[in-house]
């Protein structure tokens, strides 16, 4: 009989800030945040633990963070450095096991079944290796599946005291998943956002234990398939394995404006540029997609997305731009100002278009796209472009 599966979740503590402290040790112990300028649209991307004690939080406007904490030090982000340190961490993890699934720049799952004398020893060894060799604090959760391991990490980090990184390690033994989850707030469960939390509260479901005890059939009736999934998760059930390779699911670009825009013509200019960037990225990776999407954020921070699925996959600028412009028409409200616009292509397919005997028009179009892209890469985006019928 094979041993029970053991999954480890590792999360780097305040990753961006930890990297900045490696680069500038003088920041250690101080209230500082990584993010944009307070004079523009800058927001806090990450903040140190002393800053958190002062009330600063991620995603907070930088100007508000300075109001809360006047002595806050603001550091510009450097994603090249963060990428470098992330790769170092993932290399260390893969030296322990090939079964590593990176889920973000600072998080990963590992299948550590059968490794080391005990799961705790493996977790402590990994934690110390990352801290001692790369100087990055990290927290670990260990359980029989990904769902519970991730929540274990979050619980450990929340329970840690002190002014510095938690460096927590939390273990949920096999068979104790449901009991571990039961007292936790229901919104700690994957798939329970603010709206779902409100709907569950109507049925007096406040904790994960409440959700697990609620009749599964009634949940399915009220929430559909999602209700059944929530019931399984609340009981600590998760059959997903480690995925070591992830395909690209979408390609998108977006732009946050220094000042809100109120003219549709201005937004179309930005949609034009974003569509060109998305098209170029798709063609470089030999990708095509069927679904074109726009993302729009109004000045009051209300955000919406709209998308349409085309009859065939595309990666050309003209189709992406026209489709995105049509989607803007559907949501445009005269008089409202816009803070952010984005364009993306989803439902990607890596298979090249299969040309038939008489597809000379498609062949010419593909060749023209390639020629345009080569010219733009060499001389700049504005050197030449195809005309757009309006």
HELIX and SHEET records of a PDB file:
HELIX    1   1 UNK A   15  UNK A   23  1                                   9    
HELIX    2   2 UNK A   25  UNK A   27  5                                   3    
HELIX    3   3 UNK A   49  UNK A   53  1                                   5    
HELIX    4   4 UNK A   62  UNK A   68  1                                   7    
HELIX    5   5 UNK A   79  UNK A   96  1                                  18    
HELIX    6   6 UNK A  119  UNK A  134  1                                  16    
HELIX    7   7 UNK A  146  UNK A  159  1                                  14    
HELIX    8   8 UNK A  177  UNK A  182  1                                   6    
HELIX    9   9 UNK A  186  UNK A  188  5                                   3    
HELIX   10  10 UNK A  194  UNK A  201  1                                   8    
HELIX   11  11 UNK A  208  UNK A  213  1                                   6    
HELIX   12  12 UNK A  216  UNK A  223  1                                   8    
HELIX   13  13 UNK A  225  UNK A  234  1                                  10    
HELIX   14  14 UNK A  264  UNK A  284  1                                  21    
HELIX   15  15 UNK A  317  UNK A  331  1                                  15    
HELIX   16  16 UNK A  360  UNK A  379  1                                  20    
SHEET    1   A 5 UNK A 100  UNK A 104  0                                        
SHEET    2   A 5 UNK A 107  UNK A 111 -1                                        
SHEET    3   A 5 UNK A   7  UNK A  12 -1                                        
SHEET    4   A 5 UNK A 138  UNK A 143 -1                                        
SHEET    5   A 5 UNK A 169  UNK A 171  1                                        
SHEET    1   B 3 UNK A  44  UNK A  47  0                                        
SHEET    2   B 3 UNK A  32  UNK A  35 -1                                        
SHEET    3   B 3 UNK A  73  UNK A  75  1                                        
SHEET    1   C 4 UNK A 250  UNK A 261  0                                        
SHEET    2   C 4 UNK A 338  UNK A 349 -1                                        
SHEET    3   C 4 UNK A 288  UNK A 298 -1                                        
SHEET    4   C 4 UNK A 303  UNK A 314 -1                                        
END                                                                             
